[in-house]
Amino acid sequence: MISLADQVFEELERDILSGAFERGEILTEIKLSERLGVSRTPIREALRRLEQEHIIESTSKGAKVIGISRTDIADICEIRLRLEGLAARWAAERADEEGIRILKETVELQEFYTQKSDPDSIKNADSRFHQTIYALCGSNSMRDTLEPLHRKLLKYRRVSVSAQSRAEKSLEEHRAIYEAIAAHDGERAETLTILHVKNARDSIMQREKGM
């Protein structure tokens, strides 16, 4: 069972990373307690963890929203470039038939929402695709490293796939990665994933300039 503090942390992290709280906004325990309808104790614990994630900072007035900077985006994308290809290679080498079936379902779901031009659902399907690969790679260390990084790009991934051309290209790239993993072709899965992350990075960085 997820604790109340964990639920509060996840909700606040999601609101910060999605842009619901603007950069520079001050969050107080009282304000958040009223917003979420919980006591200040889980709020305090969540704020402590968010500060450790470097997306807020403590000030005399409360917690100041930092969010994700352009430098953060570049750093996260570079780390993903180094690691996600390896995660896909391991997934291709280690995935069982059930895992491959689940991965196929995520691609089909992404295709459905891409045809409907639904950015929020496309973004969610994208997250599920990558999370499935992290699970299939068989390494908790890899999963624990990549999941938070992918989550931190939430706002920018949504903006990126709001462009139908990028949404369709991302779907095409995911389908190719899935096929490589299903064929247990680790080398091809790694190569395709690195290309996918590069394309996603370029799309995000280009669109971030206008945000």
MIPA-715372 format. One record per residue: residue number from 1; x, y, z of N, C-alpha, C in turn. Coordinates in Angstrom, 2 decimals, always signed. Each point is the difference from the previous one (the first is absolute). Last residue first. Layout:
BEGIN
<rec NUM,<X,Y,Z>,<X,Y,Z>,<X,Y,Z>> ...
This chain:
BEGIN
<rec 211,<+8.71,+28.12,-25.11>,<-0.87,-0.12,+1.18>,<+0.30,+1.11,+1.02>> <rec 210,<+2.25,-1.11,-4.33>,<-1.18,+0.82,-0.13>,<-0.91,+0.00,+1.21>> <rec 209,<+4.05,-2.57,-0.31>,<+0.39,+1.39,-0.28>,<-1.21,+0.91,-0.04>> <rec 208,<-0.41,-4.75,+0.35>,<+0.22,+0.66,+1.28>,<+0.38,+1.47,-0.20>> <rec 207,<-0.47,-3.02,-3.67>,<-1.28,+0.55,+0.47>,<+0.15,+0.73,+1.32>> <rec 206,<+3.79,-2.13,-1.90>,<-0.51,+0.97,-0.96>,<-1.26,+0.67,+0.51>> <rec 205,<+1.86,-3.54,+2.46>,<+0.85,+1.18,+0.10>,<-0.48,+1.09,-0.94>> <rec 204,<-2.19,-4.23,-0.16>,<-0.23,+0.68,+1.28>,<+0.78,+1.30,+0.08>> <rec 203,<+0.70,-2.78,-3.74>,<-1.34,+0.55,-0.02>,<-0.29,+0.80,+1.26>> <rec 202,<+4.05,-2.35,-0.27>,<+0.01,+1.12,-0.95>,<-1.36,+0.68,-0.05>> <rec 201,<+0.42,-3.92,+2.63>,<+0.77,+1.12,+0.56>,<-0.06,+1.21,-0.91>> <rec 200,<-1.87,-3.99,-1.57>,<-0.84,+0.58,+1.05>,<+0.69,+1.21,+0.62>> <rec 199,<+2.44,-2.48,-3.11>,<-1.08,+0.72,-0.67>,<-0.93,+0.67,+1.01>> <rec 198,<+3.45,-2.74,+1.68>,<+0.56,+1.18,-0.66>,<-1.09,+0.83,-0.66>> <rec 197,<-1.21,-4.12,+1.84>,<+0.26,+0.97,+1.06>,<+0.60,+1.28,-0.59>> <rec 196,<-0.72,-3.60,-2.97>,<-1.28,+0.52,+0.51>,<+0.23,+1.07,+1.06>> <rec 195,<+3.73,-2.35,-1.64>,<-0.52,+0.91,-1.02>,<-1.30,+0.65,+0.47>> <rec 194,<+1.79,-3.34,+2.72>,<+0.87,+1.18,+0.04>,<-0.48,+1.04,-1.01>> <rec 193,<-2.16,-4.14,-0.06>,<-0.37,+0.77,+1.19>,<+0.86,+1.26,+0.12>> <rec 192,<+0.91,-3.12,-3.45>,<-1.26,+0.70,-0.25>,<-0.40,+0.87,+1.19>> <rec 191,<+3.85,-2.77,+0.43>,<+0.21,+1.03,-1.02>,<-1.25,+0.83,-0.24>> <rec 190,<-0.30,-3.74,+2.92>,<+0.83,+1.06,+0.57>,<+0.18,+1.14,-0.99>> <rec 189,<-2.23,-3.85,-1.45>,<-0.82,+0.70,+0.99>,<+0.77,+1.17,+0.60>> <rec 188,<+2.30,-2.90,-2.90>,<-0.92,+0.88,-0.72>,<-0.89,+0.79,+0.97>> <rec 187,<+2.93,-3.19,+1.85>,<+0.78,+1.04,-0.66>,<-0.91,+1.00,-0.72>> <rec 186,<-1.93,-3.88,+2.10>,<+0.47,+1.01,+0.93>,<+0.74,+1.14,-0.66>> <rec 185,<-3.75,-3.62,-1.38>,<+1.15,+0.57,-0.67>,<+0.51,+1.18,+0.83>> <rec 184,<-4.03,-3.07,+0.39>,<+1.16,-0.22,+0.89>,<+1.30,+0.43,-0.67>> <rec 183,<-4.67,+0.52,-1.50>,<+0.89,-0.91,-0.74>,<+1.24,-0.35,+0.80>> <rec 182,<-3.13,+3.07,+1.75>,<-0.75,-1.24,-0.22>,<+0.84,-1.04,-0.74>> <rec 181,<+1.79,+4.30,+0.57>,<-0.05,-0.70,+1.29>,<-0.73,-1.33,-0.16>> <rec 180,<+0.11,+2.80,-3.74>,<+1.36,-0.47,+0.29>,<+0.03,-0.79,+1.31>> <rec 179,<-4.04,+2.09,-1.23>,<+0.29,-1.12,-0.90>,<+1.39,-0.57,+0.24>> <rec 178,<-1.30,+3.90,+2.40>,<-0.75,-1.18,+0.43>,<+0.35,-1.22,-0.86>> <rec 177,<+1.73,+4.11,-1.32>,<+0.69,-0.48,+1.21>,<-0.69,-1.27,+0.52>> <rec 176,<-2.02,+2.22,-3.59>,<+1.24,-0.62,-0.44>,<+0.78,-0.57,+1.19>> <rec 175,<-3.90,+2.48,+0.88>,<-0.36,-1.25,-0.65>,<+1.26,-0.76,-0.45>> <rec 174,<+0.48,+4.32,+1.80>,<-0.36,-0.98,+1.03>,<-0.32,-1.35,-0.62>> <rec 173,<+0.78,+3.58,-2.92>,<+1.25,-0.39,+0.68>,<-0.27,-1.05,+1.07>> <rec 172,<-3.69,+1.92,-2.21>,<+0.78,-0.80,-0.95>,<+1.28,-0.53,+0.65>> <rec 171,<-2.57,+3.05,+2.46>,<-0.70,-1.29,-0.11>,<+0.77,-0.94,-0.92>> <rec 170,<+1.50,+4.39,+0.27>,<+0.29,-0.71,+1.24>,<-0.64,-1.38,+0.00>> <rec 169,<-1.00,+2.91,-3.54>,<+1.38,-0.48,-0.11>,<+0.38,-0.80,+1.24>> <rec 168,<-4.19,+2.10,-0.06>,<+0.01,-1.10,-0.95>,<+1.40,-0.59,-0.15>> <rec 167,<-0.54,+3.79,+2.73>,<-0.74,-1.11,+0.59>,<+0.04,-1.22,-0.91>> <rec 166,<+1.79,+4.06,-1.57>,<+0.90,-0.65,+0.96>,<-0.69,-1.19,+0.66>> <rec 165,<-2.57,+2.53,-2.99>,<+1.12,-0.59,-0.74>,<+0.96,-0.71,+0.93>> <rec 164,<-3.67,+2.49,+1.76>,<-0.40,-1.28,-0.56>,<+1.14,-0.68,-0.73>> <rec 163,<+0.33,+3.29,+4.23>,<+0.18,+0.12,-1.45>,<-0.26,-1.36,-0.62>> <rec 162,<-0.07,+0.24,+4.53>,<-1.15,+0.79,-0.44>,<+0.08,+0.28,-1.49>> <rec 161,<+3.43,-2.20,+2.60>,<-0.95,-0.86,-0.74>,<-1.28,+0.72,-0.35>> <rec 160,<+3.38,+2.40,+2.42>,<+0.61,-0.58,-1.20>,<-1.01,-0.80,-0.80>> <rec 159,<-1.20,+1.75,+4.22>,<+0.06,+1.06,-1.01>,<+0.54,-0.56,-1.31>> <rec 158,<-0.01,-2.88,+3.66>,<-1.37,+0.28,-0.43>,<-0.02,+1.04,-1.10>> <rec 157,<+4.09,-1.02,+2.05>,<-0.43,-1.09,-0.86>,<-1.41,+0.24,-0.51>> <rec 156,<+1.76,+2.99,+3.13>,<+0.61,+0.20,-1.31>,<-0.35,-1.12,-0.97>> <rec 155,<-1.47,-0.12,+4.57>,<-0.57,+1.17,-0.67>,<+0.50,+0.12,-1.44>> <rec 154,<+1.89,-3.52,+2.71>,<-1.45,-0.13,-0.22>,<-0.58,+1.15,-0.83>> <rec 153,<+4.60,-1.43,+1.72>,<-0.24,+0.66,-1.28>,<-1.48,+0.02,-0.37>> <rec 152,<+1.73,-2.17,+3.93>,<+0.32,+1.42,+0.13>,<-0.23,+0.77,-1.30>> <rec 151,<-0.46,-4.81,+0.31>,<-1.13,+0.70,+0.63>,<+0.25,+1.52,+0.05>> <rec 150,<+3.44,-2.91,-1.46>,<-1.06,+0.06,-1.01>,<-1.18,+0.80,+0.52>> <rec 149,<+3.43,-0.84,+3.02>,<+0.47,+0.91,-1.05>,<-1.06,+0.17,-1.08>> <rec 148,<-0.72,-3.13,+3.54>,<-0.13,+1.39,+0.45>,<+0.44,+1.01,-1.07>> <rec 147,<+0.46,-4.68,-1.10>,<-1.39,+0.41,+0.19>,<-0.14,+1.44,+0.49>> <rec 146,<+4.36,-2.24,-0.59>,<-0.64,+0.57,-1.18>,<-1.43,+0.49,+0.24>> <rec 145,<+2.75,-2.12,+3.48>,<+0.71,+1.15,-0.55>,<-0.81,+0.68,-1.08>> <rec 144,<-1.49,-4.01,+2.04>,<-0.04,+1.07,+0.99>,<+0.70,+1.26,-0.49>> <rec 143,<+0.14,-3.89,-2.72>,<-1.38,+0.48,+0.12>,<-0.09,+1.19,+0.95>> <rec 142,<+4.10,-2.28,-0.40>,<-0.30,+0.74,-1.23>,<-1.38,+0.63,+0.08>> <rec 141,<+1.21,-2.78,+3.52>,<+0.84,+1.20,+0.02>,<-0.27,+0.86,-1.24>> <rec 140,<-2.04,-4.25,+0.40>,<-0.63,+0.98,+0.87>,<+0.78,+1.30,+0.03>> <rec 139,<-0.25,-3.75,-3.94>,<+0.94,+0.64,+0.92>,<-0.73,+1.05,+0.82>> <rec 138,<-1.75,-2.72,-3.80>,<+0.41,-0.89,+1.08>,<+0.97,+0.59,+0.99>> <rec 137,<-2.62,+1.42,-4.20>,<+1.46,-0.09,-0.06>,<+0.58,-0.83,+1.14>> <rec 136,<-4.72,+1.16,-0.55>,<+0.45,-1.19,-0.73>,<+1.51,-0.14,-0.03>> <rec 135,<-2.10,+3.83,+2.01>,<-0.35,-1.21,+0.76>,<+0.57,-1.24,-0.68>> <rec 134,<+0.49,+4.11,-2.18>,<+0.80,+0.03,+1.23>,<-0.26,-1.25,+0.84>> <rec 133,<-2.64,+0.60,-3.81>,<+1.37,-0.38,-0.36>,<+0.89,+0.00,+1.23>> <rec 132,<-4.34,+1.56,+0.59>,<-0.02,-1.44,-0.27>,<+1.39,-0.50,-0.38>> <rec 131,<-0.67,+4.60,+0.58>,<-0.01,-0.68,+1.30>,<-0.01,-1.51,-0.19>> <rec 130,<-0.38,+2.71,-3.84>,<+1.36,+0.05,+0.56>,<+0.07,-0.72,+1.35>> <rec 129,<-4.24,+0.29,-2.06>,<+0.92,-0.73,-0.88>,<+1.40,-0.05,+0.61>> <rec 128,<-3.32,+2.63,+2.11>,<-0.19,-1.44,+0.25>,<+0.95,-0.84,-0.85>> <rec 127,<-0.11,+4.67,-0.67>,<+0.58,-0.33,+1.31>,<-0.09,-1.50,+0.27>> <rec 126,<-2.13,+1.60,-3.85>,<+1.46,+0.09,-0.14>,<+0.69,-0.38,+1.31>> <rec 125,<-4.62,+0.41,+0.04>,<+0.38,-1.24,-0.68>,<+1.52,-0.04,-0.21>> <rec 124,<-1.80,+3.93,+1.79>,<-0.13,-1.09,+0.97>,<+0.41,-1.34,-0.61>> <rec 123,<-0.12,+3.77,-2.82>,<+1.08,+0.15,+0.99>,<-0.04,-1.13,+1.02>> <rec 122,<-3.51,+0.28,-3.04>,<+1.22,-0.41,-0.70>,<+1.17,+0.04,+0.96>> <rec 121,<-4.05,+1.66,+1.55>,<-0.01,-1.46,-0.05>,<+1.21,-0.55,-0.75>> <rec 120,<-0.54,+4.68,+0.20>,<+0.15,-0.52,+1.36>,<+0.06,-1.53,+0.00>> <rec 119,<-0.79,+2.29,-4.20>,<+1.35,+0.15,+0.55>,<+0.19,-0.60,+1.40>> <rec 118,<-3.21,-1.11,-4.26>,<-0.26,+0.26,+1.42>,<+1.35,+0.08,+0.74>> <rec 117,<-1.74,-1.17,-4.83>,<+0.70,+1.27,+0.30>,<-0.29,+0.46,+1.42>> <rec 116,<-1.31,-4.16,-2.43>,<-1.00,+0.91,+0.55>,<+0.58,+1.37,+0.32>> <rec 115,<+2.76,-3.49,-1.62>,<-1.03,+0.18,-1.03>,<-1.08,+0.98,+0.46>> <rec 114,<+3.25,-1.27,+3.08>,<+0.62,+0.84,-1.03>,<-0.99,+0.27,-1.12>> <rec 113,<-1.21,-2.97,+3.44>,<-0.09,+1.39,+0.43>,<+0.67,+0.95,-0.99>> <rec 112,<+0.17,-4.68,-0.91>,<-1.41,+0.40,+0.11>,<-0.11,+1.48,+0.35>> <rec 111,<+4.28,-1.99,+0.00>,<-0.51,+0.19,-1.36>,<-1.44,+0.49,+0.02>> <rec 110,<+2.00,-1.20,+4.06>,<+0.55,+1.25,-0.49>,<-0.51,+0.30,-1.42>> <rec 109,<-1.12,-4.12,+1.84>,<-0.71,+1.06,+0.71>,<+0.49,+1.37,-0.48>> <rec 108,<+2.23,-3.77,-1.60>,<-1.35,+0.06,-0.58>,<-0.83,+1.11,+0.65>> <rec 107,<+4.23,-0.89,+1.80>,<+0.15,+0.58,-1.34>,<-1.37,+0.15,-0.66>> <rec 106,<+0.17,-2.20,+4.10>,<+0.28,+1.43,+0.20>,<+0.14,+0.70,-1.34>> <rec 105,<-0.53,-4.69,+0.05>,<-1.25,+0.69,+0.36>,<+0.22,+1.49,+0.18>> <rec 104,<+3.74,-2.79,-0.71>,<-0.79,+0.14,-1.23>,<-1.29,+0.76,+0.27>> <rec 103,<+2.66,-1.16,+3.66>,<+0.63,+1.06,-0.77>,<-0.77,+0.26,-1.29>> <rec 102,<-1.32,-3.62,+2.64>,<-0.35,+1.26,+0.66>,<+0.58,+1.18,-0.77>> <rec 101,<+1.18,-4.30,-1.43>,<-1.43,+0.25,-0.26>,<-0.42,+1.34,+0.60>> <rec 100,<+4.31,-1.55,+0.93>,<-0.09,+0.46,-1.39>,<-1.45,+0.31,-0.37>> <rec 99,<+0.81,-1.93,+4.18>,<+0.51,+1.36,-0.04>,<-0.09,+0.59,-1.38>> <rec 98,<-1.14,-4.50,+0.53>,<-0.99,+0.85,+0.65>,<+0.44,+1.46,-0.03>> <rec 97,<+2.96,-3.31,-1.60>,<-1.12,+0.22,-0.92>,<-1.06,+0.91,+0.60>> <rec 96,<+4.91,+0.72,+1.88>,<-0.75,-1.22,-0.30>,<-1.20,+0.35,-0.87>> <rec 95,<+5.07,+2.53,+0.65>,<-1.47,+0.05,+0.07>,<-0.62,-1.36,-0.31>> <rec 94,<+4.87,+1.33,-0.11>,<-0.56,-0.62,+1.20>,<-1.52,-0.10,+0.02>> <rec 93,<+2.93,+2.00,-3.51>,<+0.68,-1.24,+0.39>,<-0.76,-0.77,+1.08>> <rec 92,<-1.47,+4.28,-1.52>,<-0.05,-0.93,-1.14>,<+0.58,-1.36,+0.37>> <rec 91,<+0.30,+3.48,+3.14>,<-1.39,-0.43,-0.13>,<-0.13,-1.02,-1.14>> <rec 90,<+4.16,+2.07,+0.63>,<-0.25,-1.00,+1.04>,<-1.43,-0.52,-0.09>> <rec 89,<+1.14,+3.48,-2.89>,<+0.79,-1.20,-0.34>,<-0.28,-1.11,+1.01>> <rec 88,<-1.84,+4.22,+0.88>,<-0.72,-0.68,-1.08>,<+0.73,-1.27,-0.43>> <rec 87,<+2.09,+2.72,+3.20>,<-1.23,-0.57,+0.58>,<-0.79,-0.77,-1.06>> <rec 86,<+3.75,+2.42,-1.40>,<+0.40,-1.21,+0.72>,<-1.22,-0.67,+0.63>> <rec 85,<-0.66,+4.12,-2.07>,<+0.34,-1.00,-1.00>,<+0.37,-1.32,+0.64>> <rec 84,<-0.78,+3.77,+2.73>,<-1.23,-0.62,-0.50>,<+0.26,-1.05,-1.07>> <rec 83,<+3.54,+2.81,+2.20>,<-0.53,-1.16,+0.72>,<-1.18,-0.71,-0.67>> <rec 82,<+2.50,+4.05,-1.57>,<+1.02,-0.95,+0.43>,<-0.59,-1.31,+0.52>> <rec 81,<-2.79,+3.66,-1.28>,<+0.70,-0.49,-1.18>,<+1.01,-1.08,+0.36>> <rec 80,<-2.21,+2.30,+3.46>,<-0.87,-0.99,-0.65>,<+0.66,-0.58,-1.25>> <rec 79,<+2.20,+3.48,+2.20>,<+0.06,-1.22,+0.82>,<-0.86,-1.08,-0.64>> <rec 78,<-0.16,+4.19,-2.00>,<+1.31,-0.60,-0.22>,<+0.14,-1.29,+0.80>> <rec 77,<-3.89,+2.61,+0.57>,<+0.01,-0.64,-1.33>,<+1.34,-0.68,-0.27>> <rec 76,<-0.43,+2.52,+3.95>,<-0.85,-1.19,+0.06>,<+0.03,-0.75,-1.33>> <rec 75,<+2.22,+4.16,+0.22>,<+0.70,-1.02,+0.79>,<-0.79,-1.31,+0.03>> <rec 74,<-1.96,+3.76,-2.09>,<+1.15,-0.48,-0.78>,<+0.72,-1.11,+0.74>> <rec 73,<-3.50,+2.14,+2.27>,<-0.53,-0.77,-1.14>,<+1.15,-0.61,-0.79>> <rec 72,<+1.09,+2.96,+3.48>,<-0.49,-1.29,+0.52>,<-0.47,-0.89,-1.14>> <rec 71,<+1.14,+4.40,-1.05>,<+1.20,-0.80,+0.28>,<-0.37,-1.38,+0.52>> <rec 70,<-3.43,+3.08,-0.63>,<+0.50,-0.44,-1.31>,<+1.25,-0.86,+0.18>> <rec 69,<-3.20,-0.01,+4.21>,<+0.61,+1.03,-0.83>,<+0.45,-0.59,-1.34>> <rec 68,<-3.96,-1.26,+3.81>,<+1.08,-0.55,-0.81>,<+0.54,+1.09,-0.92>> <rec 67,<-2.41,+0.78,+4.97>,<-0.37,-0.72,-1.21>,<+1.23,-0.53,-0.71>> <rec 66,<-1.01,+2.94,+4.11>,<+1.10,+0.15,-0.95>,<-0.38,-0.64,-1.33>> <rec 65,<-2.74,+2.07,+4.58>,<+0.02,-0.94,-1.12>,<+1.14,+0.34,-0.95>> <rec 64,<-0.33,+0.91,+5.45>,<-0.03,+0.66,-1.30>,<+0.12,-1.03,-1.11>> <rec 63,<-1.76,+0.07,+5.40>,<+0.74,-0.75,-1.01>,<-0.18,+0.67,-1.37>> <rec 62,<-0.27,+3.06,+4.42>,<-0.57,-1.30,-0.34>,<+0.86,-0.69,-1.03>> <rec 61,<+1.08,+4.22,+2.14>,<-1.43,+0.14,-0.22>,<-0.71,-1.32,-0.26>> <rec 60,<+4.77,+0.51,+0.60>,<-0.61,+0.47,+1.25>,<-1.52,+0.10,-0.12>> <rec 59,<+2.32,-3.61,-3.08>,<+0.26,+1.42,+0.22>,<-0.68,+0.40,+1.31>> <rec 58,<+1.55,-4.77,-3.12>,<-0.56,+0.64,+1.19>,<+0.40,+1.48,+0.05>> <rec 57,<-0.75,-3.04,-4.56>,<+1.03,+0.37,+0.96>,<-0.65,+0.75,+1.16>> <rec 56,<-1.18,-3.78,-4.44>,<-0.38,+1.13,+0.85>,<+1.21,+0.34,+0.87>> <rec 55,<+0.56,-3.34,-3.06>,<-1.01,+0.71,-0.78>,<-0.71,+1.07,+0.84>> <rec 54,<+3.56,-3.53,+1.10>,<+0.47,+1.27,-0.57>,<-1.02,+0.66,-0.91>> <rec 53,<-0.05,-4.08,+2.95>,<-0.10,-0.18,-1.45>,<+0.44,+1.25,-0.76>> <rec 52,<-0.28,+0.04,+4.70>,<+1.07,-0.94,-0.35>,<+0.03,-0.28,-1.50>> <rec 51,<-3.50,+2.57,+1.69>,<+1.24,+0.78,+0.05>,<+1.20,-0.88,-0.33>> <rec 50,<-4.15,-2.03,+0.36>,<+0.04,+0.80,-1.21>,<+1.24,+0.88,-0.04>> <rec 49,<-0.87,-2.53,+3.87>,<+0.41,-0.87,-1.09>,<+0.09,+0.77,-1.32>> <rec 48,<-1.61,+2.28,+3.79>,<+1.40,-0.39,+0.24>,<+0.51,-0.85,-1.15>> <rec 47,<-4.53,+1.13,+0.02>,<+0.85,+1.15,-0.36>,<+1.47,-0.31,+0.21>> <rec 46,<-3.15,-3.21,+1.40>,<+0.04,+0.09,-1.46>,<+0.89,+1.14,-0.46>> <rec 45,<-0.79,-0.49,+4.61>,<+0.83,-1.10,-0.49>,<+0.13,+0.07,-1.52>> <rec 44,<-2.90,+3.06,+2.05>,<+1.38,+0.31,+0.39>,<+0.96,-1.07,-0.54>> <rec 43,<-4.61,-0.71,-0.51>,<+0.44,+1.10,-0.87>,<+1.47,+0.30,+0.26>> <rec 42,<-2.21,-3.11,+2.78>,<+0.40,-0.58,-1.30>,<+0.45,+1.07,-1.00>> <rec 41,<-1.42,+1.72,+4.22>,<+1.10,-0.96,+0.17>,<+0.40,-0.66,-1.33>> <rec 40,<-3.75,+3.13,+0.76>,<+1.28,+0.57,-0.44>,<+1.15,-0.99,+0.09>> <rec 39,<-5.16,-1.61,-0.96>,<+0.71,+0.72,+1.04>,<+1.35,+0.50,-0.51>> <rec 38,<-4.02,-0.53,-3.51>,<+0.75,-0.88,+0.89>,<+0.70,+0.85,+1.05>> <rec 37,<-2.53,+1.33,-4.18>,<-0.88,-0.53,+1.04>,<+0.68,-1.00,+0.91>> <rec 36,<+1.55,+2.85,-3.90>,<-0.07,-1.46,-0.10>,<-0.89,-0.64,+1.06>> <rec 35,<+0.66,+4.81,-0.27>,<-0.21,-0.43,-1.38>,<-0.27,-1.50,-0.09>> <rec 34,<+1.22,+2.01,+4.15>,<-1.37,+0.35,-0.37>,<-0.33,-0.52,-1.40>> <rec 33,<+4.37,-0.55,+1.49>,<-0.87,-0.80,+0.86>,<-1.46,+0.25,-0.34>> <rec 32,<+3.31,+2.61,-2.07>,<-0.07,-1.34,-0.58>,<-0.90,-0.91,+0.82>> <rec 31,<+0.80,+4.38,+1.59>,<-0.65,+0.08,-1.31>,<-0.20,-1.39,-0.60>> <rec 30,<+2.47,+0.37,+3.99>,<-1.41,+0.30,+0.24>,<-0.78,+0.00,-1.32>> <rec 29,<+4.69,-0.54,-0.11>,<-0.65,-1.19,+0.55>,<-1.49,+0.23,+0.18>> <rec 28,<+2.42,+2.76,-3.84>,<+0.08,-0.08,+1.45>,<-0.73,-1.25,+0.49>> <rec 27,<+2.45,+2.24,-4.76>,<-0.92,-0.97,+0.56>,<+0.19,-0.05,+1.51>> <rec 26,<+1.13,+3.52,-4.44>,<+0.30,-0.41,+1.37>,<-1.10,-0.91,+0.52>> <rec 25,<+2.09,+1.21,-5.22>,<-1.15,+0.02,+0.90>,<+0.41,-0.52,+1.37>> <rec 24,<+2.88,+0.00,-3.91>,<+0.06,+1.18,+0.84>,<-1.15,+0.11,+0.99>> <rec 23,<-0.82,-2.77,-4.35>,<+1.35,+0.22,+0.53>,<+0.02,+1.32,+0.77>> <rec 22,<-4.72,-2.47,-0.35>,<+0.95,+0.70,-0.84>,<+1.35,+0.15,+0.69>> <rec 21,<-4.01,-3.83,+0.24>,<+0.65,+1.01,+0.83>,<+1.08,+0.65,-0.84>> <rec 20,<-2.20,-3.02,-2.32>,<-1.16,+0.51,+0.75>,<+0.44,+1.05,+1.02>> <rec 19,<+2.80,-2.75,-3.09>,<-0.15,+1.45,-0.15>,<-1.22,+0.57,+0.70>> <rec 18,<+2.02,-4.59,-0.17>,<-0.95,+0.26,-1.09>,<-0.20,+1.48,-0.23>> <rec 17,<+2.78,-1.64,+3.54>,<+0.60,-0.39,-1.27>,<-0.92,+0.25,-1.19>> <rec 16,<-1.54,+0.88,+4.46>,<+1.17,+0.84,-0.29>,<+0.53,-0.30,-1.40>> <rec 15,<-3.54,-2.63,+1.63>,<-0.47,+1.37,-0.23>,<+1.16,+0.93,-0.35>> <rec 14,<+0.98,-4.49,+1.17>,<-0.70,+0.05,-1.28>,<-0.44,+1.43,-0.32>> <rec 13,<+1.90,-0.80,+4.20>,<+1.02,-0.13,-1.04>,<-0.65,+0.13,-1.37>> <rec 12,<-2.87,-0.11,+3.68>,<+0.71,+1.27,-0.09>,<+1.09,-0.04,-1.08>> <rec 11,<-2.37,-3.97,+0.87>,<-0.91,+1.01,-0.54>,<+0.70,+1.34,-0.16>> <rec 10,<+2.37,-3.59,+1.96>,<-0.25,-0.27,-1.41>,<-0.89,+1.07,-0.62>> <rec 9,<+0.85,+0.22,+4.69>,<+1.22,+0.24,-0.78>,<-0.27,-0.17,-1.49>> <rec 8,<-3.43,-1.17,+2.96>,<+0.16,+1.45,-0.05>,<+1.23,+0.36,-0.84>> <rec 7,<-0.74,-4.52,+0.82>,<-1.05,+0.51,-0.88>,<+0.13,+1.52,-0.16>> <rec 6,<+2.86,-2.14,+3.05>,<+0.37,-0.35,-1.38>,<-1.03,+0.55,-0.98>> <rec 5,<-0.90,+0.47,+4.56>,<+1.13,+0.87,-0.37>,<+0.43,-0.27,-1.44>> <rec 4,<-3.23,-2.82,+1.89>,<-0.57,+1.32,-0.29>,<+1.09,+0.96,-0.44>> <rec 3,<+0.96,-5.14,-0.96>,<-0.30,+0.82,+1.17>,<-0.59,+1.34,-0.44>> <rec 2,<-0.43,-4.90,-2.50>,<+0.75,+1.23,-0.05>,<-0.41,+0.89,+1.16>> <rec 1,<-0.02,-5.54,-0.26>,<-0.85,+1.20,+0.00>,<+0.89,+1.25,+0.00>> 
